[in-house]
């Protein structure tokens, strides 16, 4: 079995090679995250078997997952979520969940599928954290189209996490709702701490500002403390760490509503330079290629279900998009297709949901691998397909 040191070496090699290869592809048609996933499959135990996940690398993976969702939560504009676009995205996700339960329920009655609740929740997810670097690299993040994708992505991440806590928890729905409410109250309480610290004239604020540009790196350390605190709090309540990381991103944005370019650059360096590549590579390492190859029909069926359950409702919902003030022209069919393809892209939450189902004995590891592989293929194919639908000129940023 490969050692931890050897495994980390090959993971680092993959992390360096992936962006170099991505840069050679015209128009950046192949996202870097795609290459990281493929690299993980190649070096993992189901490929060349030159790298494995130990507890040490598992810790880096968890931090990478946390940073992925923290940055996703940080990018969300809460005014957008409470506006027309956000409300439409919420209603659309609820419609996706209802459609998923209807389709999977029928398939469950025929015996064609097990762990129906887990599969239904997984089908409604959107990998906003995964899409974030793709949207940034393509220049879409500040456009109307990008904001629409962020809205659907926010509820496509938050909704499944909440649904997991309520429907897949061992406590029961009512007890799970109470636990979620308690977690929300504590998260709000944590959110008031940075607001009080940032009062102008505060001695502590002066120390933090001075230390942010020295070896102390106080703002980076405080951000990591926020992430670990909310993640640990979620673990105490037996909730998914993703929920804590997402909440940490919201709190960080609340503390800095206008943003902080210097801190953002440092967090990007830490996250995209080390932790997030580790998460994607190790996600690829967990895919059992032989199990997937043995059931190609099941894999194809899962891919079709993801497009039908998540992509189609978003495509039709965007027909009613008239902009923030309701006076803009509706998006074109191409733009609606882009949003739908991005919204149907999922992986991290599919990994989380299948892991819960496997641990509960409701889903076999082989079926979990197939569902995770379907999620990985959405990351491989759907953003690329969406980019091919885009016009050659990049949409102007929203001001």
C-alpha positions in Angstrom: 0.0 0.0 0.0 1.4 3.5 -0.9 2.5 5.6 2.0 1.0 8.9 3.0 4.1 10.7 1.8 4.0 9.0 -1.6 0.2 9.6 -1.9 0.6 13.3 -1.1 3.4 13.6 -3.6 1.3 12.2 -6.4 -1.7 14.4 -5.4 0.6 17.4 -5.5 1.9 16.4 -9.0 -1.7 16.1 -10.2 -2.6 19.5 -8.7 0.3 21.1 -10.7 -0.3 19.3 -14.0 -4.1 19.9 -14.2 -4.0 23.7 -14.7 -1.1 23.4 -17.1 -3.1 21.0 -19.3 -6.2 23.1 -18.9 -4.3 26.1 -20.2 -3.4 24.3 -23.4 -7.0 23.7 -24.3 -8.5 26.5 -26.5 -11.1 28.7 -24.9 -10.6 26.8 -21.6 -13.2 24.3 -22.8 -12.0 21.7 -20.3 -12.3 23.0 -16.7 -9.4 22.4 -14.4 -11.7 20.5 -11.9 -12.5 18.0 -14.6 -8.8 17.2 -15.0 -8.3 17.0 -11.2 -11.1 14.4 -11.1 -9.6 12.4 -13.9 -6.2 12.5 -12.3 -7.7 11.2 -9.1 -9.2 8.2 -10.9 -5.8 7.5 -12.6 -3.7 7.6 -9.4 -6.3 6.1 -7.0 -6.8 2.6 -5.8 -9.1 1.8 -8.7 -6.5 3.0 -11.2 -2.7 2.8 -10.9 -3.0 2.4 -7.1 -0.1 4.8 -6.4 -2.1 6.9 -3.9 -4.5 6.2 -1.1 -6.6 8.3 1.3 -5.3 8.0 4.9 -6.5 10.0 7.9 -4.0 12.7 7.2 -5.0 13.2 3.6 -8.7 12.8 4.7 -8.2 15.9 7.0 -6.9 17.9 4.0 -9.9 16.7 2.0 -12.4 17.8 4.7 -10.7 21.3 4.9 -10.8 21.5 1.1 -14.5 20.7 1.1 -15.1 23.3 3.8 -13.2 26.0 1.9 -15.1 25.1 -1.2 -18.4 25.8 0.5 -17.2 28.7 2.5 -16.2 30.5 -0.7 -19.5 29.5 -2.3 -21.4 31.0 0.6 -19.2 34.1 0.5 -20.0 34.7 -3.1 -23.8 34.6 -2.5 -25.5 38.0 -2.4 -28.2 37.8 0.2 -30.2 40.6 -1.5 -30.2 38.5 -4.6 -31.6 35.5 -2.7 -34.4 37.6 -1.3 -35.2 39.2 -4.6 -37.1 37.9 -7.6 -34.3 35.7 -8.9 -33.7 34.1 -5.4 -37.4 33.4 -4.8 -37.7 31.9 -8.3 -34.7 29.7 -7.6 -36.2 28.5 -4.3 -39.5 27.6 -5.8 -37.7 25.9 -8.7 -35.6 23.7 -6.2 -38.8 22.8 -4.3 -40.3 21.7 -7.6 -37.2 19.7 -8.4 -37.4 17.9 -5.1 -41.1 17.1 -5.6 -40.4 15.8 -9.1 -37.5 13.7 -7.8 -39.6 12.1 -5.1 -42.4 11.3 -7.7 -40.0 9.7 -10.2 -37.8 7.9 -7.7 -40.9 6.8 -5.8 -42.3 5.1 -8.9 -39.0 3.4 -9.6 -38.7 2.3 -6.0 -42.1 0.5 -6.3 -40.8 -1.5 -9.2 -37.7 -2.5 -7.2 -35.4 -0.8 -9.7 -33.8 1.4 -7.1 -33.2 1.5 -3.4 -32.4 4.3 -0.9 -35.1 6.3 -2.7 -34.9 9.4 -0.4 -31.1 9.7 -0.6 -31.2 9.3 -4.4 -34.0 11.9 -4.8 -32.1 14.4 -2.7 -28.9 13.8 -4.6 -30.6 14.4 -8.0 -31.6 18.0 -6.9 -28.2 19.2 -6.0 -26.0 21.8 -7.7 -22.3 21.9 -7.2 -22.0 25.6 -6.7 -18.6 25.2 -5.0 -17.4 23.2 -8.0 -18.8 25.8 -10.5 -17.3 28.7 -8.7 -13.8 28.4 -10.2 -15.3 27.7 -13.6 -17.5 30.8 -13.5 -14.6 32.9 -12.3 -12.3 31.7 -15.0 -14.9 32.3 -17.7 -15.7 35.8 -16.5 -19.4 35.1 -15.7 -19.3 35.6 -12.0 -20.4 39.3 -12.1 -22.9 39.0 -15.0 -26.6 38.6 -14.9 -26.3 35.1 -16.1 -23.7 34.4 -13.4 -25.9 35.8 -10.7 -28.8 33.6 -11.9 -26.5 30.5 -11.7 -25.4 31.6 -8.2 -29.0 31.8 -7.1 -29.9 28.4 -8.4 -26.6 27.0 -7.0 -27.2 28.5 -3.6 -30.6 26.7 -3.1 -29.2 23.7 -5.0 -26.6 23.3 -2.2 -28.5 24.6 0.8 -31.8 22.8 0.0 -30.3 19.3 -0.2 -28.2 19.8 2.9 -31.3 20.8 4.9 -33.3 17.9 3.3 -30.5 15.5 4.3 -30.6 16.7 7.9 -34.4 16.3 8.1 -35.1 13.2 6.0 -31.9 11.2 6.4 -31.2 11.9 10.1 -31.7 9.2 12.7 -33.7 11.5 15.0 -36.8 11.8 13.0 -38.1 14.8 11.0 -39.5 16.9 14.0 -36.4 16.4 16.2 -34.2 17.2 13.1 -36.1 20.4 12.5 -35.5 21.4 16.2 -31.8 20.7 15.9 -31.6 22.7 12.7 -33.3 25.6 14.4 -30.9 25.5 17.3 -27.9 25.3 14.9 -29.3 28.4 13.0 -29.7 30.3 16.3 -26.1 29.6 17.3 -24.8 30.4 13.8 -26.6 33.8 14.0 -25.1 34.3 17.4 -21.6 33.7 15.9 -22.4 36.1 13.1 -22.7 39.0 15.6 -19.2 38.5 16.8 -17.3 39.8 13.8 -19.8 42.6 13.5 -19.0 43.8 17.0 -15.2 43.4 16.4 -15.3 45.5 13.3 -16.6 48.7 15.0 -14.5 51.6 14.0 -12.2 52.8 16.8 -12.0 49.3 18.4 -8.5 48.4 19.7 -9.0 44.8 18.6 -9.9 45.9 15.1 -6.7 47.9 14.9 -4.6 44.9 16.0 -6.4 42.7 13.4 -5.7 45.2 10.6 -2.1 45.6 11.5 -1.6 41.8 11.8 -3.3 41.1 8.5 -0.2 42.2 6.5 2.4 40.6 8.7 3.3 37.0 9.4 0.4 36.9 11.9 -2.1 36.9 9.0 -4.8 37.6 11.5 -7.7 37.8 8.9 -6.8 34.5 7.4 -6.5 32.8 10.8 -9.9 34.3 11.9 -11.5 33.0 8.7 -10.2 29.5 9.3 -11.3 29.8 12.9 -14.8 30.7 11.7 -14.8 27.8 9.3 -13.6 25.2 11.9 -16.0 26.6 14.5 -19.1 26.3 12.3 -18.0 22.9 11.0 -17.4 21.6 14.5 -20.7 23.0 15.6 -22.5 21.2 12.7 -20.7 17.9 13.7 -21.8 18.3 17.3 -25.4 18.4 16.1 -24.7 15.5 13.7 -25.3 17.7 10.7 -23.2 17.7 7.5 -20.0 19.8 7.7 -21.1 21.4 4.4 -23.9 23.3 6.3 -21.4 24.8 8.7 -19.0 25.8 5.9 -21.8 27.4 3.9 -23.0 29.3 7.0 -19.4 30.4 7.6 -19.3 31.9 4.1 -22.5 33.8 4.7 -21.2 35.2 8.0 -17.9 36.2 6.4 -19.8 38.1 3.7 -22.0 39.8 6.4 -18.8 40.9 8.2 -17.4 42.4 4.9 -20.4 43.3 2.8 -18.2 45.3 0.4 -15.6 42.6 0.2 -11.9 42.6 0.9 -9.7 42.1 -2.1 -6.5 41.3 -0.1 -8.2 38.7 2.1 -10.0 37.2 -0.9 -6.7 36.8 -2.8 -5.1 35.1 0.3 -8.1 32.8 0.7 -8.1 31.9 -3.0 -4.4 31.1 -2.7 -4.9 28.8 0.2 -8.1 27.2 -1.1 -7.4 26.8 -4.8 -3.6 26.4 -4.4 -3.8 23.5 -2.0 -7.0 22.4 -0.2 -9.6 22.4 -3.0 -7.4 20.5 -5.5 -6.9 17.8 -2.8 -10.7 17.5 -2.4 -11.3 17.0 -6.2 -8.4 14.6 -6.7 -9.4 12.5 -3.7 -13.0 12.5 -5.0 -11.8 11.0 -8.2 -9.8 8.4 -6.2 -13.0 7.2 -4.5 -14.7 6.3 -7.8 -14.8 2.5 -8.4 -14.2 2.3 -12.1 -14.9 -1.4 -12.4 -18.3 -1.1 -10.6 -19.3 1.8 -12.9 -18.1 -0.1 -16.0 -20.1 -3.2 -15.0 -23.4 -1.2 -15.1 -23.2 1.4 -17.8 -27.0 1.4 -18.2 -27.5 2.4 -14.6 -24.9 5.1 -15.0 -26.7 6.5 -18.1 -30.0 6.3 -16.2 -28.7 8.4 -13.4 -27.3 11.0 -15.8 -30.7 11.2 -17.5 -32.5 11.6 -14.2 -30.2 14.4 -13.1 -31.0 16.3 -16.3 -34.7 15.7 -16.1 -35.1 16.4 -12.3 -32.7 19.4 -12.0 -32.0 20.7 -15.5 -35.5 20.8 -17.1 -37.3 22.6 -14.2 -34.5 25.3 -14.2 -34.7 25.6 -18.0 -38.5 26.3 -17.9 -38.4 28.5 -14.8 -35.9 30.9 -16.4 -38.6 31.8 -19.0 -40.1 34.0 -16.3 -36.8 35.9 -15.6 -37.3 39.6 -16.2 -34.3 40.8 -14.2 -34.2 42.3 -10.7 -36.8 45.0 -11.4 -39.0 42.9 -13.7 -38.5 45.1 -16.8 -35.6 43.3 -18.6 -36.1 41.0 -21.6 -36.3 37.3 -20.8 -33.1 35.2 -21.4 -32.7 33.5 -24.7 -33.1 29.7 -25.1 -29.3 29.5 -25.2 -28.9 31.4 -22.0 -31.6 29.3 -20.3 -29.9 26.2 -21.5 -26.6 27.4 -20.0 -28.2 28.0 -16.6 -29.9 24.6 -16.7 -26.7 22.8 -17.5 -24.8 24.6 -14.8 -27.6 23.9 -12.3 -27.6 20.2 -13.1 -23.9 20.0 -12.4 -23.4 18.1 -9.1 -20.7 16.2 -7.2 -19.8 17.2 -3.6 -23.4 16.8 -2.3 -23.8 13.6 -4.2 -20.7 12.3 -2.5 -22.1 13.4 0.9 -25.6 12.0 0.4 -24.3 8.6 -0.9 -21.9 8.4 2.0 -24.8 8.9 4.5 -26.8 6.2 2.7 -23.9 3.7 2.6 -23.2 4.3 6.3 -26.8 3.6 7.1 -26.8 0.4 5.1 -29.4 1.7 2.6 -27.1 1.8 -0.4 -24.3 -0.5 -1.6 -20.8 0.9 -2.2 -21.1 -0.2 -5.9 -24.3 1.8 -6.4 -22.8 4.7 -4.5 -19.8 4.7 -6.9 -22.1 4.7 -9.9 -24.1 7.7 -8.6 -20.9 9.5 -7.7 -19.5 8.7 -11.1 -22.7 10.2 -12.6 -22.0 13.4 -10.6 -18.4 13.4 -11.8 -19.6 13.1 -15.4 -21.9 16.1 -14.9 -18.8 18.1 -13.9 -16.9 16.7 -16.8 -19.6 17.3 -19.5 -22.2 19.9 -18.5 -20.1 23.0 -17.8 -18.3 22.3 -21.1 -21.6 22.0 -22.9 -22.8 25.2 -21.3 -19.6 27.0 -22.4 -20.2 25.8 -26.0 -23.7 27.5 -25.8 -22.2 30.8 -24.8 -21.6 33.5 -27.4 -18.0 34.3 -28.3 -18.2 37.8 -26.6 -18.4 37.7 -22.8 -21.5 39.4 -21.3 -20.8 42.7 -19.6 -20.5 42.6 -15.8 -23.5 43.8 -13.8 -22.8 47.2 -12.1 
